[in-house]
Amino acid sequence: MLNHAANRACLDTNMKTAEQVRAEFHRAGQSITQWATAHGYPAYLVQQVLSGRARCLRGRSHEIAVLLQLKDGYIMPEPENAEEMP
């Protein structure tokens, strides 16, 4: 659960709480699984992000948190030569 400081941060920026994101899904008639599939993420990981079980420091969980506006940040574009890396 978010603490009061985190809730204030959500009010100071365009960030949202997990409850707000879930309410938006509900209003749009979209499931978490539908959103995850449309954005290329596994539904279990989106569930973990929304429940707070994922730390969202890097990788896919970070991307999900940023896309859902749960976290202030940005997504680094993949390097053009990513496929060539060992």
Backbone hydrogen bonds, N-H to C=O, Kabsch-Sander energy under -0.5 kcal/mol:
donor,donor_aa,acceptor,acceptor_aa,energy
7,N,3,N,-2.2
8,R,4,H,-2.4
9,A,5,A,-2.1
10,C,6,A,-1.8
11,L,7,N,-1.4
12,D,8,R,-1.9
13,T,9,A,-1.1
16,K,69,Q,-3.2
21,V,17,T,-2.0
22,R,18,A,-2.6
23,A,19,E,-2.2
24,E,20,Q,-2.1
25,F,21,V,-2.3
26,H,22,R,-2.3
27,R,23,A,-2.8
28,A,24,E,-2.1
29,G,25,F,-0.8
29,G,26,H,-0.8
30,Q,25,F,-2.5
35,W,31,S,-2.1
36,A,32,I,-2.8
37,T,33,T,-2.6
38,A,34,Q,-2.4
39,H,35,W,-1.6
40,G,36,A,-0.6
40,G,37,T,-0.9
41,Y,36,A,-2.9
45,L,42,P,-0.7
46,V,42,P,-1.5
47,Q,43,A,-2.4
48,Q,44,Y,-2.1
49,V,45,L,-2.2
50,L,46,V,-2.5
51,S,47,Q,-2.0
52,G,48,Q,-0.9
52,G,49,V,-0.7
53,R,48,Q,-1.6
54,A,48,Q,-1.5
61,S,58,R,-0.5
62,H,58,R,-0.9
63,E,59,G,-2.1
64,I,60,R,-2.6
65,A,61,S,-2.3
66,V,62,H,-2.3
67,L,63,E,-2.8
68,L,64,I,-2.4
69,Q,66,V,-1.3
70,L,65,A,-2.8
71,K,65,A,-1.3
73,G,71,K,-0.5
76,M,74,Y,-0.6
82,A,79,P,-1.6
84,E,81,N,-1.0
85,M,81,N,-0.8
85,M,82,A,-0.6
